[in-house]
Amino acid sequence: MKVGFIGLGIMGRPMAGHILSAGHELTVVKHRSPIPAELVDGGAKVVETRKAVAEAADVIILMVPDTPDVEEALFGAEGVAAGLSAGKTVIDMSSIAPMATKEFAKRINELGCDYLDAPVSGGEVGAKAGTLTIMVGGETAVFDRIKPLFDLMGKNVTLVGGNGDGQTTKVANQIIVALTIEAVGEALLFASKAGADPAKVRQALMGGFASSKILEVHGERMIKRTFNPGFRIELHQKDLNLALQSARQLKVALPNTATCQELFNTCSANGGAAWDHSALVRALELMANHEIGSD
């Protein structure tokens, strides 16, 4: 396929690399940062504008930080929409607002083009390994046509429903992750304050119904105090903002999501916006005046 890729950051760079390595024709755009040398050396075509990306490619993939970034990339001056012609496909793999996604899809469809929202989970490690979870919203026929590209980037690729449903699934994922981090933090803090060895408590819990990937990975981070970012708190704050904003539109209460956001806010207020999201436990420790593992 002729593929355009916009957003060559921590996640986008390896994702684009998998597409290029599989033999697809790749077009990328000079924007805020230099084009990675491995993409240029691998034969990627470099153009000056997002419009030019859309003109050169049949499938245009976006992997940018937030809703305004997607809107600007698509509909801003010299944006993707200006370079589209009927029959092309736009895929947004960013994590953005579900309601806005539906509007973006409608505007792209009106140009005679297809649209998939396909946010991912798995972080930098999953992007490099090509093992991302990809949650897709859009039409079945479009998904089936694009799935070979998704399979280059991910291992768990699911068509959830129509446009916006992929983004809704990603928001739901981030709610579960945040609340589970908070639960693991409370449990290990409680155990430590009560005088038990939190490492041994975690080990015991891993064999029971409370076991989870977050208890396994982030519980260990909490005990070992390794908060160098795999996924930064500021990015999880962005995702919970999407959840809370959407909840207001839907008239749904998400009380524990709001609590987790306040705990993330506490971390940020203490210089932790770039900490790993497992460091949410530090907000709990501040309130308890106790650090996990301390005497």
WOLIN-V502130 format. One record per residue. N is the residue number from 1. SS is DSSP state (H for helix, E for strand, L for the rest). PSI is psi in whole degrees, -180 to 180 (none if undefined). D_FIRST is the distance of its C-alpha to the first C-alpha in Angstrom with 1 decimal. Layout:
BEGIN
n,ss,psi,d_first
N,SS,PSI,D_FIRST
N,SS,PSI,D_FIRST
END
This chain:
BEGIN
n,ss,psi,d_first
1,L,158,0.0
2,E,110,3.8
3,E,134,5.9
4,E,140,9.7
5,E,125,12.3
6,E,118,15.9
7,L,81,18.7
8,L,54,18.9
9,L,-153,22.1
10,L,-40,23.5
11,L,-46,20.9
12,H,-35,17.8
13,H,-55,18.2
14,H,-32,17.8
15,H,-46,15.1
16,H,-36,12.9
17,H,-39,14.2
18,H,-39,13.1
19,H,-45,9.4
20,H,-43,10.1
21,H,-26,12.4
22,L,-2,10.1
23,L,5,8.5
24,L,151,5.3
25,E,123,6.3
26,E,131,8.5
27,E,131,11.0
28,E,166,14.2
29,E,139,17.5
30,L,123,21.0
31,L,-108,23.1
32,L,-18,25.8
33,L,159,25.2
34,L,151,24.2
35,L,130,20.7
36,L,136,21.0
37,H,-36,21.7
38,H,-28,19.6
39,H,-43,16.4
40,H,-46,17.8
41,H,-29,19.0
42,L,-4,15.7
43,L,9,14.2
44,L,140,13.0
45,E,133,13.7
46,E,127,16.5
47,E,172,17.6
48,L,-23,20.8
49,L,160,20.1
50,H,-33,18.0
51,H,-44,18.2
52,H,-34,16.6
53,H,-48,13.6
54,H,-35,13.2
55,H,-34,13.8
56,H,-22,11.1
57,L,157,8.2
58,L,-26,7.1
59,E,123,7.5
60,E,121,10.5
61,E,134,12.2
62,E,137,16.0
63,L,77,18.3
64,L,170,21.6
65,L,-43,25.2
66,L,175,26.7
67,H,-48,26.8
68,H,-31,28.0
69,H,-40,25.2
70,H,-45,22.6
71,H,-43,24.6
72,H,-40,25.1
73,H,-37,21.4
74,H,-47,20.5
75,H,0,23.7
76,L,-179,25.5
77,L,132,26.2
78,L,33,23.1
79,L,179,21.1
80,H,-46,17.7
81,H,-34,19.4
82,H,-20,20.7
83,H,1,17.4
84,L,150,15.9
85,L,159,15.9
86,L,139,16.2
87,L,-9,13.4
88,L,166,11.3
89,E,130,11.3
90,E,131,13.3
91,E,119,13.8
92,E,112,17.0
93,L,8,17.6
94,L,171,20.9
95,L,106,24.2
96,L,-176,25.9
97,L,129,28.4
98,H,-40,27.7
99,H,-42,29.6
100,H,-37,27.8
101,H,-43,24.5
102,H,-38,25.6
103,H,-42,26.6
104,H,-42,23.4
105,H,-42,21.5
106,H,-43,24.0
107,H,-38,23.7
108,H,-40,19.9
109,H,-36,20.4
110,L,-18,23.1
111,L,5,20.6
112,L,20,18.9
113,L,159,15.9
114,E,158,15.3
115,E,131,16.3
116,E,135,16.3
117,E,129,18.8
118,E,62,18.0
119,E,162,20.6
120,E,160,21.2
121,E,143,24.3
122,L,-12,25.0
123,H,-170,25.4
124,H,-38,24.7
125,H,-46,25.5
126,H,-36,23.0
127,H,-43,20.2
128,H,-38,21.1
129,H,-12,21.5
130,L,33,18.3
131,L,24,20.9
132,E,151,20.7
133,E,128,21.9
134,E,123,19.5
135,E,114,21.3
136,E,137,19.3
137,E,132,20.7
138,L,-170,19.4
139,L,146,19.1
140,H,-44,18.7
141,H,-38,16.4
142,H,-45,13.9
143,H,-46,14.5
144,H,-37,14.0
145,H,-34,10.6
146,H,-17,9.5
147,H,-36,11.9
148,H,-32,10.0
149,H,-44,8.8
150,H,-38,12.5
151,H,-21,13.8
152,H,-25,12.7
153,H,-21,14.8
154,E,164,17.6
155,E,-27,19.9
156,E,92,21.5
157,E,118,19.0
158,E,128,21.0
159,E,112,20.6
160,E,-37,24.0
161,E,-146,24.3
162,L,-179,23.6
163,L,133,22.6
164,L,-26,24.8
165,H,-30,25.5
166,H,-46,23.0
167,H,-38,24.8
168,H,-41,28.1
169,H,-41,27.4
170,H,-41,26.7
171,H,-44,30.0
172,H,-41,31.8
173,H,-45,30.5
174,H,-29,31.9
175,H,-49,35.2
176,H,-44,35.7
177,H,-47,34.9
178,H,-47,37.3
179,H,-33,40.1
180,H,-38,39.8
181,H,-44,40.1
182,H,-43,43.1
183,H,-44,44.6
184,H,-42,44.2
185,H,-46,45.7
186,H,-44,48.7
187,H,-46,49.4
188,H,-34,49.4
189,H,-45,51.4
190,H,-48,53.9
191,H,-43,54.2
192,H,-44,54.7
193,H,-32,57.2
194,L,-5,59.2
195,L,0,59.5
196,L,158,57.1
197,L,111,54.8
198,H,-30,51.3
199,H,-41,49.6
200,H,-34,51.6
201,H,-47,51.2
202,H,-44,47.4
203,H,-42,47.7
204,H,-43,49.8
205,H,-28,47.6
206,L,-18,44.5
207,L,3,46.2
208,L,-165,46.9
209,L,-20,45.4
210,L,-3,44.7
211,L,143,42.2
212,L,164,38.8
213,H,-35,36.0
214,H,-40,37.4
215,H,-41,40.9
216,H,-54,39.5
217,H,-54,37.5
218,H,-29,38.9
219,H,-42,42.4
220,H,-40,42.4
221,H,-42,41.3
222,H,-41,44.2
223,H,-42,46.7
224,H,-6,45.6
225,L,40,45.1
226,L,89,41.6
227,L,19,40.0
228,L,139,37.6
229,L,129,34.5
230,L,-38,31.8
231,L,115,31.3
232,E,147,33.5
233,H,-42,36.1
234,H,-31,35.1
235,H,-37,31.6
236,H,-34,33.3
237,H,-42,35.7
238,H,-44,32.8
239,H,-38,31.5
240,H,-30,35.1
241,H,-42,35.6
242,H,-42,32.7
243,H,-47,34.6
244,H,-37,37.9
245,H,-44,36.8
246,H,-38,35.1
247,H,-40,38.2
248,H,-43,40.4
249,H,-35,38.4
250,H,-6,38.6
251,L,48,42.3
252,L,136,41.7
253,L,132,43.7
254,L,71,41.9
255,H,-40,45.0
256,H,-28,43.9
257,H,-42,40.6
258,H,-39,42.8
259,H,-45,45.0
260,H,-37,42.2
261,H,-40,41.0
262,H,-35,44.6
263,H,-40,44.6
264,H,-41,41.5
265,H,-39,43.2
266,H,-43,46.2
267,H,-46,44.2
268,H,-39,42.7
269,H,-20,46.2
270,L,26,47.2
271,L,16,44.6
272,L,21,42.0
273,L,-32,39.0
274,L,5,37.0
275,L,159,38.5
276,E,148,36.5
277,H,-17,36.8
278,H,-19,39.1
279,H,2,41.6
280,H,-31,42.3
281,H,-25,45.2
282,H,-32,46.8
283,H,-41,47.6
284,H,-40,49.4
285,H,-37,51.2
286,H,-44,52.5
287,H,-33,54.0
288,H,-10,55.6
289,L,44,56.7
290,L,134,55.5
291,L,135,52.7
292,L,130,51.3
293,L,-11,52.9
294,L,159,55.8
295,L,none,59.4
END
